[in-house]
Amino acid sequence: MGGITASTAPDATQLADDRRFVLAIARRIVGDADAAKDVTQDALLQAFRHRASFRGDAGYRTWLYRIATTAALSHLRRERS
């Protein structure tokens, strides 16, 4: 799977696949469907903003999974405080 790199923008199919992937992770972690949509938007925005930091040492989906997990956990922390 190609994924986003610093020099390429995602195509519509890639973005839709990434969105479903991140949404599934967010739903598992936050539990609420509406909150998961917010987390998904935050995670995909972070991935796009930091796409230059993807070095390829790990797989693209592994990198995206970590971003999604961090966004979901941050959301839970914000809700607790």
HELIX and SHEET records of a PDB file:
HELIX    1   1 ALA A   12  VAL A   30  1                                  19    
HELIX    2   2 ALA A   33  ARG A   49  1                                  17    
HELIX    3   3 ARG A   51  SER A   53  5                                   3    
HELIX    4   4 TYR A   60  ARG A   80  1                                  21    
END                                                                             
